[in-house]
Amino acid sequence: MSYLLVCQEWDRLCVNHMIRQRTGYNVAESANTKSKPIAATSTMKKIMADHFLGLDRARKEGTEKIAWCTSVGPAELLHAMGFEVYFPENHAAMLGATRMATDLIPAANAMGYSPDICSYLTADIGSYVKGVTPLTKAYGIERVPKADVLVYNTNQCRDVQDWFAYYAREWNVPLVGIHTHRNIKAVEDYHISDLVSQIKDMIPVLETVSGNRFDMERLREVVGLSLECTKLWREVLECGAAIPAPLTFFDATIHMGPAVVLRGLPQAVDYYRLLLEELRQRIKHNVPAIDEETHRIYWDGMPIWGKLRDLSAQFASLKTNVVASTYCNSWIFDAFDPACPFESMARAYTELFIVRDDSFKEAYMETWIKRFSIDGIIFHDAKTCPNNSNSRYMMPQRMRDKMRLPVLVVNGDLNDLRCYSEEQARTNIEAFVEQLDEKVR
């Protein structure tokens, strides 16, 4: 499957691509699985490299202010205010993909951060106190950029606030944020008006830090670019509904990078136009991500970053494609509207799957499961991420009964591989696919 060749070039950031590229090591061949590289990957590598190197220049030269932002925070406002924007969750995922996280988490635990809280948080803070980052091997970047201001949105969890608060104390810089309503069945007007007020309240602090005045027209422009990006990203993911699918969940976890860190910038729009055209050509010419695709899986929950390559190889060997997921859909923001930027930002960042109640989540999953012709559902129960684990309150059983599909719960974590049993997961996945085989017979 094509993720394996992506790993060859962009592994362990997936950013260790330069090492892989120089050695010529072919991950797909070593795994003895048929795989088709996505040609657009080379373009993605360049724009992601430009992003990180640009941040490093800003850090060294001090010519532009740097804002840290949570991955589904108000990046549009920050871009409009002239900040270079850095997303530490992206860095934390790199730590997981490179398998550095498991060795770094104990450093944060020793400081007093519980091993039960978000392993993005503990891995990232452990990385900081140890003075190491995967960006060094990939791009020669010595350290992550110091923030001039930290901006969070609790739509994901409270951990992001506590994560950013550590750096605010460490560097004595402003910390501002948005506190989103949680467990929402329907997004109401009072939710939006509250969040609009919170977003606008950040502007005086951002003006002081950036030295720039807020410009409504610039914000409209950035929101418009985010809208184009999200539309294209949705279309990319919806290509997975084709039978056979031209991409996998594992591909999507890599190619979502621009939607996360470049949202609101023209580079993301240009990239997804390129990727989408390639995927449409694959569909037109019946080129599958996995040869002889037999089963189609829906993945709910976080990726297991340090095991993506192994899992992708296992599913490929079983002729099973994970074609849709809850996680990669997290960067679909249909509500963006440059005509009303504040209201649409508030709505977009509140309509997220993770913010909603179980009745909404189940209906959402049902729609995607039907559209993507899903044969079975896998729930990842991430030990340190309860907010993104939907397997703890009978949802797997309800979805099994409602959809009449086999369901498997995989125990693990997004970053802490001590919570993951390779043997148990491999055996359970094999048995799960055997169950799907029985249904086909």
MOURLIN-V510163 format. One record per residue. N is the residue number from 0. RES is the residue in three letters. SS is DSSP state (alpha for helix, beta for strand, coil for the rest). Layout:
N:RES:SS
N:RES:SS
This chain:
0:MET:coil
1:SER:alpha
2:TYR:alpha
3:LEU:alpha
4:LEU:alpha
5:VAL:alpha
6:CYS:alpha
7:GLN:alpha
8:GLU:alpha
9:TRP:alpha
10:ASP:coil
11:ARG:coil
12:LEU:coil
13:CYS:coil
14:VAL:coil
15:ASN:coil
16:HIS:alpha
17:MET:alpha
18:ILE:alpha
19:ARG:alpha
20:GLN:alpha
21:ARG:alpha
22:THR:alpha
23:GLY:coil
24:TYR:coil
25:ASN:coil
26:VAL:alpha
27:ALA:alpha
28:GLU:alpha
29:SER:alpha
30:ALA:coil
31:ASN:coil
32:THR:coil
33:LYS:coil
34:SER:coil
35:LYS:coil
36:PRO:coil
37:ILE:coil
38:ALA:coil
39:ALA:coil
40:THR:alpha
41:SER:alpha
42:THR:alpha
43:MET:alpha
44:LYS:alpha
45:LYS:alpha
46:ILE:alpha
47:MET:alpha
48:ALA:alpha
49:ASP:alpha
50:HIS:alpha
51:PHE:alpha
52:LEU:alpha
53:GLY:alpha
54:LEU:alpha
55:ASP:alpha
56:ARG:alpha
57:ALA:alpha
58:ARG:alpha
59:LYS:alpha
60:GLU:alpha
61:GLY:coil
62:THR:coil
63:GLU:coil
64:LYS:coil
65:ILE:beta
66:ALA:beta
67:TRP:beta
68:CYS:beta
69:THR:coil
70:SER:coil
71:VAL:coil
72:GLY:coil
73:PRO:coil
74:ALA:alpha
75:GLU:alpha
76:LEU:alpha
77:LEU:alpha
78:HIS:alpha
79:ALA:alpha
80:MET:coil
81:GLY:coil
82:PHE:coil
83:GLU:beta
84:VAL:beta
85:TYR:beta
86:PHE:coil
87:PRO:alpha
88:GLU:alpha
89:ASN:alpha
90:HIS:alpha
91:ALA:alpha
92:ALA:alpha
93:MET:alpha
94:LEU:alpha
95:GLY:alpha
96:ALA:alpha
97:THR:coil
98:ARG:coil
99:MET:coil
100:ALA:alpha
101:THR:alpha
102:ASP:alpha
103:LEU:alpha
104:ILE:alpha
105:PRO:alpha
106:ALA:alpha
107:ALA:alpha
108:ASN:alpha
109:ALA:alpha
110:MET:alpha
111:GLY:coil
112:TYR:coil
113:SER:coil
114:PRO:coil
115:ASP:coil
116:ILE:coil
117:CYS:coil
118:SER:alpha
119:TYR:alpha
120:LEU:alpha
121:THR:alpha
122:ALA:alpha
123:ASP:alpha
124:ILE:alpha
125:GLY:alpha
126:SER:alpha
127:TYR:alpha
128:VAL:alpha
129:LYS:alpha
130:GLY:coil
131:VAL:coil
132:THR:coil
133:PRO:coil
134:LEU:alpha
135:THR:alpha
136:LYS:alpha
137:ALA:alpha
138:TYR:alpha
139:GLY:coil
140:ILE:coil
141:GLU:coil
142:ARG:coil
143:VAL:coil
144:PRO:coil
145:LYS:coil
146:ALA:coil
147:ASP:coil
148:VAL:beta
149:LEU:beta
150:VAL:beta
151:TYR:beta
152:ASN:beta
153:THR:coil
154:ASN:coil
155:GLN:coil
156:CYS:coil
157:ARG:coil
158:ASP:alpha
159:VAL:alpha
160:GLN:alpha
161:ASP:alpha
162:TRP:alpha
163:PHE:alpha
164:ALA:alpha
165:TYR:alpha
166:TYR:alpha
167:ALA:alpha
168:ARG:alpha
169:GLU:alpha
170:TRP:alpha
171:ASN:coil
172:VAL:coil
173:PRO:beta
174:LEU:beta
175:VAL:beta
176:GLY:beta
177:ILE:beta
178:HIS:coil
179:THR:coil
180:HIS:coil
181:ARG:coil
182:ASN:coil
183:ILE:beta
184:LYS:coil
185:ALA:coil
186:VAL:coil
187:GLU:coil
188:ASP:alpha
189:TYR:alpha
190:HIS:alpha
191:ILE:alpha
192:SER:alpha
193:ASP:alpha
194:LEU:alpha
195:VAL:alpha
196:SER:alpha
197:GLN:alpha
198:ILE:alpha
199:LYS:alpha
200:ASP:alpha
201:MET:coil
202:ILE:alpha
203:PRO:alpha
204:VAL:alpha
205:LEU:alpha
206:GLU:alpha
207:THR:alpha
208:VAL:alpha
209:SER:alpha
210:GLY:coil
211:ASN:coil
212:ARG:coil
213:PHE:coil
214:ASP:coil
215:MET:alpha
216:GLU:alpha
217:ARG:alpha
218:LEU:alpha
219:ARG:alpha
220:GLU:alpha
221:VAL:alpha
222:VAL:alpha
223:GLY:alpha
224:LEU:alpha
225:SER:alpha
226:LEU:alpha
227:GLU:alpha
228:CYS:alpha
229:THR:alpha
230:LYS:alpha
231:LEU:alpha
232:TRP:alpha
233:ARG:alpha
234:GLU:alpha
235:VAL:alpha
236:LEU:alpha
237:GLU:alpha
238:CYS:alpha
239:GLY:alpha
240:ALA:alpha
241:ALA:coil
242:ILE:coil
243:PRO:coil
244:ALA:coil
245:PRO:coil
246:LEU:coil
247:THR:coil
248:PHE:alpha
249:PHE:alpha
250:ASP:alpha
251:ALA:alpha
252:THR:alpha
253:ILE:alpha
254:HIS:alpha
255:MET:coil
256:GLY:alpha
257:PRO:alpha
258:ALA:alpha
259:VAL:alpha
260:VAL:alpha
261:LEU:coil
262:ARG:coil
263:GLY:coil
264:LEU:coil
265:PRO:alpha
266:GLN:alpha
267:ALA:alpha
268:VAL:alpha
269:ASP:alpha
270:TYR:alpha
271:TYR:alpha
272:ARG:alpha
273:LEU:alpha
274:LEU:alpha
275:LEU:alpha
276:GLU:alpha
277:GLU:alpha
278:LEU:alpha
279:ARG:alpha
280:GLN:alpha
281:ARG:alpha
282:ILE:alpha
283:LYS:alpha
284:HIS:coil
285:ASN:coil
286:VAL:coil
287:PRO:coil
288:ALA:coil
289:ILE:coil
290:ASP:coil
291:GLU:coil
292:GLU:coil
293:THR:coil
294:HIS:beta
295:ARG:beta
296:ILE:beta
297:TYR:beta
298:TRP:beta
299:ASP:beta
300:GLY:coil
301:MET:coil
302:PRO:coil
303:ILE:coil
304:TRP:alpha
305:GLY:alpha
306:LYS:alpha
307:LEU:alpha
308:ARG:alpha
309:ASP:alpha
310:LEU:alpha
311:SER:alpha
312:ALA:alpha
313:GLN:alpha
314:PHE:alpha
315:ALA:alpha
316:SER:alpha
317:LEU:coil
318:LYS:coil
319:THR:beta
320:ASN:beta
321:VAL:beta
322:VAL:beta
323:ALA:beta
324:SER:beta
325:THR:coil
326:TYR:coil
327:CYS:alpha
328:ASN:alpha
329:SER:alpha
330:TRP:alpha
331:ILE:coil
332:PHE:coil
333:ASP:coil
334:ALA:coil
335:PHE:coil
336:ASP:coil
337:PRO:alpha
338:ALA:alpha
339:CYS:alpha
340:PRO:alpha
341:PHE:alpha
342:GLU:alpha
343:SER:alpha
344:MET:alpha
345:ALA:alpha
346:ARG:alpha
347:ALA:alpha
348:TYR:coil
349:THR:coil
350:GLU:coil
351:LEU:coil
352:PHE:alpha
353:ILE:alpha
354:VAL:alpha
355:ARG:beta
356:ASP:coil
357:ASP:alpha
358:SER:alpha
359:PHE:alpha
360:LYS:alpha
361:GLU:alpha
362:ALA:alpha
363:TYR:alpha
364:MET:alpha
365:GLU:alpha
366:THR:alpha
367:TRP:alpha
368:ILE:alpha
369:LYS:alpha
370:ARG:alpha
371:PHE:coil
372:SER:coil
373:ILE:coil
374:ASP:coil
375:GLY:beta
376:ILE:beta
377:ILE:beta
378:PHE:beta
379:HIS:beta
380:ASP:beta
381:ALA:beta
382:LYS:coil
383:THR:coil
384:CYS:coil
385:PRO:alpha
386:ASN:alpha
387:ASN:alpha
388:SER:coil
389:ASN:coil
390:SER:coil
391:ARG:coil
392:TYR:coil
393:MET:coil
394:MET:alpha
395:PRO:alpha
396:GLN:alpha
397:ARG:alpha
398:MET:alpha
399:ARG:alpha
400:ASP:alpha
401:LYS:alpha
402:MET:alpha
403:ARG:coil
404:LEU:coil
405:PRO:beta
406:VAL:beta
407:LEU:beta
408:VAL:beta
409:VAL:beta
410:ASN:beta
411:GLY:beta
412:ASP:coil
413:LEU:coil
414:ASN:coil
415:ASP:coil
416:LEU:alpha
417:ARG:alpha
418:CYS:alpha
419:TYR:coil
420:SER:coil
421:GLU:alpha
422:GLU:alpha
423:GLN:alpha
424:ALA:alpha
425:ARG:alpha
426:THR:alpha
427:ASN:alpha
428:ILE:alpha
429:GLU:alpha
430:ALA:alpha
431:PHE:alpha
432:VAL:alpha
433:GLU:alpha
434:GLN:alpha
435:LEU:alpha
436:ASP:alpha
437:GLU:alpha
438:LYS:alpha
439:VAL:alpha
440:ARG:coil
